[in-house]
């Protein structure tokens, strides 16, 4: 068992008695109570658990939490005030909501790095996020609205 501290959304959070093999997804949800990263495939394929680690978008199910104490972790809760969620709602890009946190994180990451991304670059940036409900057209429209 290991004790360490993670910096999540700018706040130092203690993790006590963790197994070294716990994923960042597990620690964020089960130990720290942050519910935005979703446990979908737990294989890095669906994007529902996406977070930023030191400014890089990653699937938190593939990151060992014990390897992240010196990193800055940002979840949906850390970017909630930046308009992407509202754009998704206004454009009808939210249905069941399971993929929404990962999509918000991917859109936020794209627009912060490359606000003038063309349609192909937007599609590429969102390619790691699986959604069974929206058909992606409304999600693409939300990216356009979010960058306004």
CNS distance restraints for C-alpha pairs under 8 A (distance, minus, plus):
assign (resid   1 and name CA) (resid  17 and name CA) 4.85 0.50 0.50
assign (resid   1 and name CA) (resid  18 and name CA) 5.15 0.50 0.50
assign (resid   1 and name CA) (resid  19 and name CA) 4.98 0.50 0.50
assign (resid   1 and name CA) (resid  20 and name CA) 6.86 0.50 0.50
assign (resid   2 and name CA) (resid  16 and name CA) 6.52 0.50 0.50
assign (resid   2 and name CA) (resid  17 and name CA) 5.11 0.50 0.50
assign (resid   2 and name CA) (resid  18 and name CA) 5.01 0.50 0.50
assign (resid   2 and name CA) (resid  19 and name CA) 6.18 0.50 0.50
assign (resid   2 and name CA) (resid  20 and name CA) 6.53 0.50 0.50
assign (resid   3 and name CA) (resid  14 and name CA) 7.48 0.50 0.50
assign (resid   3 and name CA) (resid  15 and name CA) 5.60 0.50 0.50
assign (resid   3 and name CA) (resid  16 and name CA) 4.39 0.50 0.50
assign (resid   3 and name CA) (resid  17 and name CA) 5.50 0.50 0.50
assign (resid   3 and name CA) (resid  18 and name CA) 6.34 0.50 0.50
assign (resid   4 and name CA) (resid  14 and name CA) 6.06 0.50 0.50
assign (resid   4 and name CA) (resid  15 and name CA) 5.33 0.50 0.50
assign (resid   4 and name CA) (resid  16 and name CA) 6.61 0.50 0.50
assign (resid   4 and name CA) (resid  66 and name CA) 7.33 0.50 0.50
assign (resid   4 and name CA) (resid  69 and name CA) 6.56 0.50 0.50
assign (resid   5 and name CA) (resid  12 and name CA) 6.34 0.50 0.50
assign (resid   5 and name CA) (resid  13 and name CA) 5.42 0.50 0.50
assign (resid   5 and name CA) (resid  14 and name CA) 4.40 0.50 0.50
assign (resid   5 and name CA) (resid  15 and name CA) 5.68 0.50 0.50
assign (resid   5 and name CA) (resid  69 and name CA) 5.62 0.50 0.50
assign (resid   6 and name CA) (resid  12 and name CA) 5.68 0.50 0.50
assign (resid   6 and name CA) (resid  13 and name CA) 5.23 0.50 0.50
assign (resid   6 and name CA) (resid  14 and name CA) 6.47 0.50 0.50
assign (resid   6 and name CA) (resid  15 and name CA) 7.29 0.50 0.50
assign (resid   6 and name CA) (resid  68 and name CA) 6.76 0.50 0.50
assign (resid   6 and name CA) (resid  69 and name CA) 4.73 0.50 0.50
assign (resid   6 and name CA) (resid  70 and name CA) 7.24 0.50 0.50
assign (resid   6 and name CA) (resid  71 and name CA) 7.31 0.50 0.50
assign (resid   6 and name CA) (resid  72 and name CA) 7.70 0.50 0.50
assign (resid   6 and name CA) (resid  73 and name CA) 7.70 0.50 0.50
assign (resid   7 and name CA) (resid  11 and name CA) 5.32 0.50 0.50
assign (resid   7 and name CA) (resid  12 and name CA) 4.41 0.50 0.50
assign (resid   7 and name CA) (resid  13 and name CA) 6.07 0.50 0.50
assign (resid   7 and name CA) (resid  69 and name CA) 6.99 0.50 0.50
assign (resid   7 and name CA) (resid  70 and name CA) 7.68 0.50 0.50
assign (resid   7 and name CA) (resid  71 and name CA) 6.71 0.50 0.50
assign (resid   7 and name CA) (resid  72 and name CA) 5.36 0.50 0.50
assign (resid   7 and name CA) (resid  73 and name CA) 6.00 0.50 0.50
assign (resid   8 and name CA) (resid  12 and name CA) 6.38 0.50 0.50
assign (resid   8 and name CA) (resid  13 and name CA) 6.83 0.50 0.50
assign (resid   8 and name CA) (resid  72 and name CA) 6.30 0.50 0.50
assign (resid   8 and name CA) (resid  73 and name CA) 4.69 0.50 0.50
assign (resid   8 and name CA) (resid  74 and name CA) 5.70 0.50 0.50
assign (resid   8 and name CA) (resid  75 and name CA) 7.37 0.50 0.50
assign (resid   9 and name CA) (resid  72 and name CA) 7.53 0.50 0.50
assign (resid   9 and name CA) (resid  73 and name CA) 6.15 0.50 0.50
assign (resid   9 and name CA) (resid  74 and name CA) 4.83 0.50 0.50
assign (resid   9 and name CA) (resid  75 and name CA) 6.61 0.50 0.50
assign (resid   9 and name CA) (resid  77 and name CA) 7.28 0.50 0.50
assign (resid   9 and name CA) (resid  78 and name CA) 4.93 0.50 0.50
assign (resid  10 and name CA) (resid  72 and name CA) 7.32 0.50 0.50
assign (resid  10 and name CA) (resid  73 and name CA) 7.85 0.50 0.50
assign (resid  10 and name CA) (resid  74 and name CA) 7.77 0.50 0.50
assign (resid  13 and name CA) (resid  32 and name CA) 7.56 0.50 0.50
assign (resid  15 and name CA) (resid  27 and name CA) 7.85 0.50 0.50
assign (resid  15 and name CA) (resid  31 and name CA) 6.95 0.50 0.50
assign (resid  15 and name CA) (resid  32 and name CA) 7.63 0.50 0.50
assign (resid  18 and name CA) (resid  22 and name CA) 7.13 0.50 0.50
assign (resid  20 and name CA) (resid  64 and name CA) 7.56 0.50 0.50
assign (resid  20 and name CA) (resid  65 and name CA) 7.65 0.50 0.50
assign (resid  20 and name CA) (resid  66 and name CA) 5.73 0.50 0.50
assign (resid  21 and name CA) (resid  64 and name CA) 6.29 0.50 0.50
assign (resid  21 and name CA) (resid  65 and name CA) 7.76 0.50 0.50
assign (resid  21 and name CA) (resid  66 and name CA) 7.49 0.50 0.50
assign (resid  22 and name CA) (resid  26 and name CA) 6.27 0.50 0.50
assign (resid  22 and name CA) (resid  27 and name CA) 6.72 0.50 0.50
assign (resid  22 and name CA) (resid  64 and name CA) 5.98 0.50 0.50
assign (resid  22 and name CA) (resid  65 and name CA) 6.12 0.50 0.50
assign (resid  22 and name CA) (resid  66 and name CA) 7.41 0.50 0.50
assign (resid  23 and name CA) (resid  27 and name CA) 6.39 0.50 0.50
assign (resid  23 and name CA) (resid  60 and name CA) 6.82 0.50 0.50
assign (resid  23 and name CA) (resid  61 and name CA) 5.49 0.50 0.50
assign (resid  23 and name CA) (resid  62 and name CA) 6.52 0.50 0.50
assign (resid  23 and name CA) (resid  63 and name CA) 5.58 0.50 0.50
assign (resid  23 and name CA) (resid  64 and name CA) 4.52 0.50 0.50
assign (resid  23 and name CA) (resid  65 and name CA) 5.24 0.50 0.50
assign (resid  24 and name CA) (resid  28 and name CA) 5.97 0.50 0.50
assign (resid  24 and name CA) (resid  60 and name CA) 5.16 0.50 0.50
assign (resid  24 and name CA) (resid  61 and name CA) 6.14 0.50 0.50
assign (resid  24 and name CA) (resid  62 and name CA) 7.54 0.50 0.50
assign (resid  24 and name CA) (resid  63 and name CA) 5.50 0.50 0.50
assign (resid  24 and name CA) (resid  64 and name CA) 5.45 0.50 0.50
assign (resid  24 and name CA) (resid  65 and name CA) 4.13 0.50 0.50
assign (resid  24 and name CA) (resid  66 and name CA) 7.92 0.50 0.50
assign (resid  25 and name CA) (resid  29 and name CA) 6.18 0.50 0.50
assign (resid  25 and name CA) (resid  37 and name CA) 6.67 0.50 0.50
assign (resid  25 and name CA) (resid  38 and name CA) 7.83 0.50 0.50
assign (resid  25 and name CA) (resid  39 and name CA) 7.30 0.50 0.50
assign (resid  25 and name CA) (resid  49 and name CA) 6.64 0.50 0.50
assign (resid  25 and name CA) (resid  60 and name CA) 4.79 0.50 0.50
assign (resid  25 and name CA) (resid  61 and name CA) 4.95 0.50 0.50
assign (resid  25 and name CA) (resid  63 and name CA) 7.77 0.50 0.50
assign (resid  25 and name CA) (resid  65 and name CA) 7.86 0.50 0.50
assign (resid  26 and name CA) (resid  30 and name CA) 5.53 0.50 0.50
assign (resid  26 and name CA) (resid  31 and name CA) 7.22 0.50 0.50
assign (resid  26 and name CA) (resid  61 and name CA) 7.41 0.50 0.50
assign (resid  27 and name CA) (resid  31 and name CA) 4.83 0.50 0.50
assign (resid  27 and name CA) (resid  32 and name CA) 6.21 0.50 0.50
assign (resid  27 and name CA) (resid  65 and name CA) 6.65 0.50 0.50
assign (resid  28 and name CA) (resid  32 and name CA) 4.99 0.50 0.50
assign (resid  28 and name CA) (resid  33 and name CA) 6.27 0.50 0.50
assign (resid  28 and name CA) (resid  34 and name CA) 5.42 0.50 0.50
assign (resid  28 and name CA) (resid  35 and name CA) 7.58 0.50 0.50
assign (resid  28 and name CA) (resid  37 and name CA) 7.69 0.50 0.50
assign (resid  29 and name CA) (resid  33 and name CA) 4.81 0.50 0.50
assign (resid  29 and name CA) (resid  34 and name CA) 4.80 0.50 0.50
assign (resid  29 and name CA) (resid  35 and name CA) 5.35 0.50 0.50
assign (resid  29 and name CA) (resid  36 and name CA) 7.90 0.50 0.50
assign (resid  29 and name CA) (resid  37 and name CA) 7.18 0.50 0.50
assign (resid  30 and name CA) (resid  34 and name CA) 7.71 0.50 0.50
assign (resid  34 and name CA) (resid  77 and name CA) 7.98 0.50 0.50
assign (resid  36 and name CA) (resid  49 and name CA) 7.72 0.50 0.50
assign (resid  36 and name CA) (resid  75 and name CA) 7.04 0.50 0.50
assign (resid  36 and name CA) (resid  76 and name CA) 5.98 0.50 0.50
assign (resid  36 and name CA) (resid  77 and name CA) 7.11 0.50 0.50
assign (resid  36 and name CA) (resid 101 and name CA) 5.86 0.50 0.50
assign (resid  37 and name CA) (resid  48 and name CA) 6.23 0.50 0.50
assign (resid  37 and name CA) (resid  49 and name CA) 4.14 0.50 0.50
assign (resid  37 and name CA) (resid  50 and name CA) 6.36 0.50 0.50
assign (resid  37 and name CA) (resid  51 and name CA) 7.25 0.50 0.50
assign (resid  37 and name CA) (resid  60 and name CA) 7.77 0.50 0.50
assign (resid  37 and name CA) (resid  75 and name CA) 7.13 0.50 0.50
assign (resid  37 and name CA) (resid  76 and name CA) 7.50 0.50 0.50
assign (resid  37 and name CA) (resid 101 and name CA) 6.40 0.50 0.50
assign (resid  37 and name CA) (resid 102 and name CA) 7.12 0.50 0.50
assign (resid  38 and name CA) (resid  48 and name CA) 5.11 0.50 0.50
assign (resid  38 and name CA) (resid  49 and name CA) 4.79 0.50 0.50
assign (resid  38 and name CA) (resid  98 and name CA) 7.02 0.50 0.50
assign (resid  38 and name CA) (resid  99 and name CA) 7.72 0.50 0.50
assign (resid  38 and name CA) (resid 101 and name CA) 7.51 0.50 0.50
assign (resid  38 and name CA) (resid 102 and name CA) 7.96 0.50 0.50
assign (resid  39 and name CA) (resid  48 and name CA) 6.72 0.50 0.50
assign (resid  39 and name CA) (resid  49 and name CA) 6.11 0.50 0.50
assign (resid  39 and name CA) (resid  61 and name CA) 7.62 0.50 0.50
assign (resid  40 and name CA) (resid  46 and name CA) 6.56 0.50 0.50
assign (resid  40 and name CA) (resid  47 and name CA) 7.96 0.50 0.50
assign (resid  40 and name CA) (resid  48 and name CA) 6.01 0.50 0.50
assign (resid  40 and name CA) (resid  49 and name CA) 7.26 0.50 0.50
assign (resid  41 and name CA) (resid  45 and name CA) 6.45 0.50 0.50
assign (resid  41 and name CA) (resid  46 and name CA) 6.09 0.50 0.50
assign (resid  42 and name CA) (resid  61 and name CA) 5.33 0.50 0.50
assign (resid  42 and name CA) (resid  62 and name CA) 7.52 0.50 0.50
assign (resid  43 and name CA) (resid  61 and name CA) 6.70 0.50 0.50
assign (resid  43 and name CA) (resid  62 and name CA) 6.87 0.50 0.50
assign (resid  44 and name CA) (resid  59 and name CA) 5.53 0.50 0.50
assign (resid  44 and name CA) (resid  60 and name CA) 8.00 0.50 0.50
assign (resid  44 and name CA) (resid  61 and name CA) 6.44 0.50 0.50
assign (resid  44 and name CA) (resid  62 and name CA) 6.22 0.50 0.50
assign (resid  45 and name CA) (resid 128 and name CA) 6.67 0.50 0.50
assign (resid  45 and name CA) (resid 129 and name CA) 7.65 0.50 0.50
assign (resid  45 and name CA) (resid 130 and name CA) 7.89 0.50 0.50
assign (resid  46 and name CA) (resid 128 and name CA) 6.23 0.50 0.50
assign (resid  46 and name CA) (resid 129 and name CA) 5.14 0.50 0.50
assign (resid  46 and name CA) (resid 130 and name CA) 4.95 0.50 0.50
assign (resid  47 and name CA) (resid  59 and name CA) 6.12 0.50 0.50
assign (resid  47 and name CA) (resid  99 and name CA) 7.40 0.50 0.50
assign (resid  47 and name CA) (resid 102 and name CA) 5.38 0.50 0.50
assign (resid  47 and name CA) (resid 103 and name CA) 7.55 0.50 0.50
assign (resid  47 and name CA) (resid 128 and name CA) 5.54 0.50 0.50
assign (resid  47 and name CA) (resid 129 and name CA) 4.47 0.50 0.50
assign (resid  47 and name CA) (resid 130 and name CA) 6.62 0.50 0.50
assign (resid  48 and name CA) (resid  59 and name CA) 7.74 0.50 0.50
assign (resid  48 and name CA) (resid  98 and name CA) 7.08 0.50 0.50
assign (resid  48 and name CA) (resid  99 and name CA) 5.12 0.50 0.50
assign (resid  48 and name CA) (resid 100 and name CA) 7.39 0.50 0.50
assign (resid  48 and name CA) (resid 101 and name CA) 6.37 0.50 0.50
assign (resid  48 and name CA) (resid 102 and name CA) 4.43 0.50 0.50
assign (resid  48 and name CA) (resid 103 and name CA) 7.49 0.50 0.50
assign (resid  48 and name CA) (resid 129 and name CA) 6.77 0.50 0.50
assign (resid  48 and name CA) (resid 130 and name CA) 7.76 0.50 0.50
assign (resid  49 and name CA) (resid  59 and name CA) 5.47 0.50 0.50
assign (resid  49 and name CA) (resid  60 and name CA) 5.54 0.50 0.50
assign (resid  49 and name CA) (resid  61 and name CA) 6.57 0.50 0.50
assign (resid  49 and name CA) (resid 101 and name CA) 7.47 0.50 0.50
assign (resid  49 and name CA) (resid 102 and name CA) 5.90 0.50 0.50
assign (resid  50 and name CA) (resid  57 and name CA) 6.44 0.50 0.50
assign (resid  50 and name CA) (resid  58 and name CA) 5.42 0.50 0.50
assign (resid  50 and name CA) (resid  59 and name CA) 4.47 0.50 0.50
assign (resid  50 and name CA) (resid  60 and name CA) 5.80 0.50 0.50
assign (resid  50 and name CA) (resid  75 and name CA) 7.76 0.50 0.50
assign (resid  50 and name CA) (resid 101 and name CA) 7.47 0.50 0.50
assign (resid  50 and name CA) (resid 102 and name CA) 4.95 0.50 0.50
assign (resid  50 and name CA) (resid 105 and name CA) 6.43 0.50 0.50
assign (resid  50 and name CA) (resid 106 and name CA) 7.49 0.50 0.50
assign (resid  51 and name CA) (resid  57 and name CA) 5.68 0.50 0.50
assign (resid  51 and name CA) (resid  58 and name CA) 5.66 0.50 0.50
assign (resid  51 and name CA) (resid  59 and name CA) 6.48 0.50 0.50
assign (resid  51 and name CA) (resid  60 and name CA) 6.25 0.50 0.50
assign (resid  51 and name CA) (resid  73 and name CA) 6.97 0.50 0.50
assign (resid  51 and name CA) (resid  74 and name CA) 5.82 0.50 0.50
assign (resid  51 and name CA) (resid  75 and name CA) 5.03 0.50 0.50
assign (resid  51 and name CA) (resid  76 and name CA) 7.30 0.50 0.50
assign (resid  51 and name CA) (resid 102 and name CA) 7.52 0.50 0.50
assign (resid  51 and name CA) (resid 105 and name CA) 6.44 0.50 0.50
assign (resid  52 and name CA) (resid  56 and name CA) 5.08 0.50 0.50
assign (resid  52 and name CA) (resid  57 and name CA) 4.47 0.50 0.50
assign (resid  52 and name CA) (resid  58 and name CA) 6.06 0.50 0.50
assign (resid  52 and name CA) (resid  72 and name CA) 7.83 0.50 0.50
assign (resid  52 and name CA) (resid  73 and name CA) 5.58 0.50 0.50
assign (resid  52 and name CA) (resid  74 and name CA) 4.98 0.50 0.50
assign (resid  52 and name CA) (resid  75 and name CA) 6.62 0.50 0.50
assign (resid  52 and name CA) (resid 105 and name CA) 7.65 0.50 0.50
assign (resid  53 and name CA) (resid  57 and name CA) 6.49 0.50 0.50
assign (resid  53 and name CA) (resid  58 and name CA) 6.80 0.50 0.50
assign (resid  53 and name CA) (resid  71 and name CA) 6.31 0.50 0.50
assign (resid  53 and name CA) (resid  72 and name CA) 5.63 0.50 0.50
assign (resid  53 and name CA) (resid  73 and name CA) 4.60 0.50 0.50
assign (resid  53 and name CA) (resid  74 and name CA) 6.56 0.50 0.50
assign (resid  54 and name CA) (resid  71 and name CA) 5.67 0.50 0.50
assign (resid  54 and name CA) (resid  72 and name CA) 4.94 0.50 0.50
assign (resid  54 and name CA) (resid  73 and name CA) 6.37 0.50 0.50
assign (resid  55 and name CA) (resid  72 and name CA) 7.65 0.50 0.50
assign (resid  55 and name CA) (resid  73 and name CA) 7.97 0.50 0.50
assign (resid  57 and name CA) (resid 105 and name CA) 7.58 0.50 0.50
assign (resid  57 and name CA) (resid 106 and name CA) 7.07 0.50 0.50
assign (resid  57 and name CA) (resid 109 and name CA) 6.86 0.50 0.50
assign (resid  58 and name CA) (resid  62 and name CA) 7.89 0.50 0.50
assign (resid  58 and name CA) (resid  63 and name CA) 7.91 0.50 0.50
assign (resid  59 and name CA) (resid  63 and name CA) 7.14 0.50 0.50
assign (resid  63 and name CA) (resid  67 and name CA) 7.63 0.50 0.50
assign (resid  64 and name CA) (resid  68 and name CA) 7.04 0.50 0.50
assign (resid  65 and name CA) (resid  69 and name CA) 7.49 0.50 0.50
assign (resid  74 and name CA) (resid  78 and name CA) 5.56 0.50 0.50
assign (resid  74 and name CA) (resid  79 and name CA) 7.55 0.50 0.50
assign (resid  75 and name CA) (resid  79 and name CA) 7.01 0.50 0.50
assign (resid  75 and name CA) (resid 105 and name CA) 7.55 0.50 0.50
assign (resid  76 and name CA) (resid  80 and name CA) 5.84 0.50 0.50
assign (resid  76 and name CA) (resid 101 and name CA) 6.08 0.50 0.50
assign (resid  76 and name CA) (resid 104 and name CA) 7.18 0.50 0.50
assign (resid  76 and name CA) (resid 105 and name CA) 6.36 0.50 0.50
assign (resid  79 and name CA) (resid 105 and name CA) 7.88 0.50 0.50
assign (resid  79 and name CA) (resid 108 and name CA) 7.70 0.50 0.50
assign (resid  80 and name CA) (resid  84 and name CA) 7.78 0.50 0.50
assign (resid  80 and name CA) (resid  85 and name CA) 7.06 0.50 0.50
assign (resid  83 and name CA) (resid  87 and name CA) 6.23 0.50 0.50
assign (resid  83 and name CA) (resid 146 and name CA) 6.16 0.50 0.50
assign (resid  84 and name CA) (resid  88 and name CA) 6.29 0.50 0.50
assign (resid  84 and name CA) (resid 104 and name CA) 6.06 0.50 0.50
assign (resid  84 and name CA) (resid 107 and name CA) 7.14 0.50 0.50
assign (resid  84 and name CA) (resid 108 and name CA) 6.76 0.50 0.50
assign (resid  84 and name CA) (resid 142 and name CA) 7.46 0.50 0.50
assign (resid  84 and name CA) (resid 143 and name CA) 7.48 0.50 0.50
assign (resid  84 and name CA) (resid 146 and name CA) 5.33 0.50 0.50
assign (resid  85 and name CA) (resid  89 and name CA) 6.34 0.50 0.50
assign (resid  85 and name CA) (resid 104 and name CA) 6.35 0.50 0.50
assign (resid  86 and name CA) (resid  90 and name CA) 6.03 0.50 0.50
assign (resid  87 and name CA) (resid  91 and name CA) 6.02 0.50 0.50
assign (resid  87 and name CA) (resid 142 and name CA) 4.96 0.50 0.50
assign (resid  87 and name CA) (resid 143 and name CA) 7.30 0.50 0.50
assign (resid  87 and name CA) (resid 145 and name CA) 5.76 0.50 0.50
assign (resid  87 and name CA) (resid 146 and name CA) 5.43 0.50 0.50
assign (resid  88 and name CA) (resid  92 and name CA) 6.07 0.50 0.50
assign (resid  88 and name CA) (resid  93 and name CA) 4.67 0.50 0.50
assign (resid  88 and name CA) (resid  94 and name CA) 6.04 0.50 0.50
assign (resid  88 and name CA) (resid 138 and name CA) 7.55 0.50 0.50
assign (resid  88 and name CA) (resid 139 and name CA) 6.33 0.50 0.50
assign (resid  88 and name CA) (resid 142 and name CA) 4.94 0.50 0.50
assign (resid  88 and name CA) (resid 143 and name CA) 7.78 0.50 0.50
assign (resid  89 and name CA) (resid  93 and name CA) 5.92 0.50 0.50
assign (resid  89 and name CA) (resid  94 and name CA) 5.76 0.50 0.50
assign (resid  90 and name CA) (resid 142 and name CA) 7.59 0.50 0.50
assign (resid  91 and name CA) (resid 138 and name CA) 5.69 0.50 0.50
assign (resid  91 and name CA) (resid 139 and name CA) 7.31 0.50 0.50
assign (resid  91 and name CA) (resid 141 and name CA) 6.38 0.50 0.50
assign (resid  91 and name CA) (resid 142 and name CA) 5.50 0.50 0.50
assign (resid  91 and name CA) (resid 145 and name CA) 7.95 0.50 0.50
assign (resid  92 and name CA) (resid 138 and name CA) 5.73 0.50 0.50
assign (resid  92 and name CA) (resid 139 and name CA) 7.63 0.50 0.50
assign (resid  93 and name CA) (resid 134 and name CA) 6.05 0.50 0.50
assign (resid  93 and name CA) (resid 136 and name CA) 7.32 0.50 0.50
assign (resid  93 and name CA) (resid 137 and name CA) 7.83 0.50 0.50
assign (resid  93 and name CA) (resid 138 and name CA) 4.63 0.50 0.50
assign (resid  93 and name CA) (resid 139 and name CA) 4.67 0.50 0.50
assign (resid  93 and name CA) (resid 142 and name CA) 6.75 0.50 0.50
assign (resid  94 and name CA) (resid 100 and name CA) 6.62 0.50 0.50
assign (resid  94 and name CA) (resid 134 and name CA) 6.95 0.50 0.50
assign (resid  94 and name CA) (resid 139 and name CA) 7.95 0.50 0.50
assign (resid  95 and name CA) (resid 133 and name CA) 6.17 0.50 0.50
assign (resid  95 and name CA) (resid 134 and name CA) 6.57 0.50 0.50
assign (resid  96 and name CA) (resid 133 and name CA) 6.94 0.50 0.50
assign (resid  97 and name CA) (resid 101 and name CA) 7.82 0.50 0.50
assign (resid  99 and name CA) (resid 103 and name CA) 6.23 0.50 0.50
assign (resid  99 and name CA) (resid 129 and name CA) 7.16 0.50 0.50
assign (resid  99 and name CA) (resid 130 and name CA) 6.87 0.50 0.50
assign (resid  99 and name CA) (resid 131 and name CA) 5.93 0.50 0.50
assign (resid 100 and name CA) (resid 104 and name CA) 5.98 0.50 0.50
assign (resid 101 and name CA) (resid 105 and name CA) 6.22 0.50 0.50
assign (resid 102 and name CA) (resid 106 and name CA) 6.14 0.50 0.50
assign (resid 102 and name CA) (resid 129 and name CA) 6.68 0.50 0.50
assign (resid 103 and name CA) (resid 107 and name CA) 6.03 0.50 0.50
assign (resid 103 and name CA) (resid 126 and name CA) 7.04 0.50 0.50
assign (resid 103 and name CA) (resid 129 and name CA) 6.37 0.50 0.50
assign (resid 104 and name CA) (resid 108 and name CA) 5.91 0.50 0.50
assign (resid 105 and name CA) (resid 109 and name CA) 6.00 0.50 0.50
assign (resid 106 and name CA) (resid 110 and name CA) 6.11 0.50 0.50
assign (resid 106 and name CA) (resid 125 and name CA) 6.69 0.50 0.50
assign (resid 106 and name CA) (resid 126 and name CA) 6.28 0.50 0.50
assign (resid 107 and name CA) (resid 111 and name CA) 6.06 0.50 0.50
assign (resid 107 and name CA) (resid 125 and name CA) 7.58 0.50 0.50
assign (resid 107 and name CA) (resid 126 and name CA) 7.28 0.50 0.50
assign (resid 107 and name CA) (resid 143 and name CA) 6.65 0.50 0.50
assign (resid 108 and name CA) (resid 112 and name CA) 6.01 0.50 0.50
assign (resid 109 and name CA) (resid 113 and name CA) 6.20 0.50 0.50
assign (resid 110 and name CA) (resid 114 and name CA) 5.59 0.50 0.50
assign (resid 110 and name CA) (resid 115 and name CA) 6.86 0.50 0.50
assign (resid 110 and name CA) (resid 117 and name CA) 7.78 0.50 0.50
assign (resid 110 and name CA) (resid 122 and name CA) 7.49 0.50 0.50
assign (resid 110 and name CA) (resid 125 and name CA) 6.53 0.50 0.50
assign (resid 111 and name CA) (resid 115 and name CA) 4.20 0.50 0.50
assign (resid 111 and name CA) (resid 116 and name CA) 7.56 0.50 0.50
assign (resid 111 and name CA) (resid 117 and name CA) 7.63 0.50 0.50
assign (resid 111 and name CA) (resid 147 and name CA) 6.96 0.50 0.50
assign (resid 115 and name CA) (resid 147 and name CA) 6.71 0.50 0.50
assign (resid 117 and name CA) (resid 121 and name CA) 5.58 0.50 0.50
assign (resid 117 and name CA) (resid 122 and name CA) 6.10 0.50 0.50
assign (resid 118 and name CA) (resid 122 and name CA) 6.24 0.50 0.50
assign (resid 119 and name CA) (resid 123 and name CA) 6.22 0.50 0.50
assign (resid 120 and name CA) (resid 124 and name CA) 6.16 0.50 0.50
assign (resid 121 and name CA) (resid 125 and name CA) 6.10 0.50 0.50
assign (resid 122 and name CA) (resid 126 and name CA) 6.29 0.50 0.50
assign (resid 122 and name CA) (resid 140 and name CA) 7.59 0.50 0.50
assign (resid 122 and name CA) (resid 143 and name CA) 7.95 0.50 0.50
assign (resid 123 and name CA) (resid 127 and name CA) 5.96 0.50 0.50
assign (resid 123 and name CA) (resid 140 and name CA) 7.76 0.50 0.50
assign (resid 131 and name CA) (resid 135 and name CA) 7.21 0.50 0.50
assign (resid 131 and name CA) (resid 136 and name CA) 7.55 0.50 0.50
assign (resid 134 and name CA) (resid 138 and name CA) 6.72 0.50 0.50
assign (resid 134 and name CA) (resid 139 and name CA) 7.39 0.50 0.50
assign (resid 136 and name CA) (resid 140 and name CA) 6.12 0.50 0.50
assign (resid 137 and name CA) (resid 141 and name CA) 6.37 0.50 0.50
assign (resid 138 and name CA) (resid 142 and name CA) 6.17 0.50 0.50
assign (resid 139 and name CA) (resid 143 and name CA) 6.48 0.50 0.50
assign (resid 140 and name CA) (resid 144 and name CA) 6.71 0.50 0.50
assign (resid 141 and name CA) (resid 145 and name CA) 6.36 0.50 0.50
assign (resid 142 and name CA) (resid 146 and name CA) 5.94 0.50 0.50
assign (resid 143 and name CA) (resid 147 and name CA) 6.35 0.50 0.50
assign (resid 144 and name CA) (resid 148 and name CA) 6.84 0.50 0.50
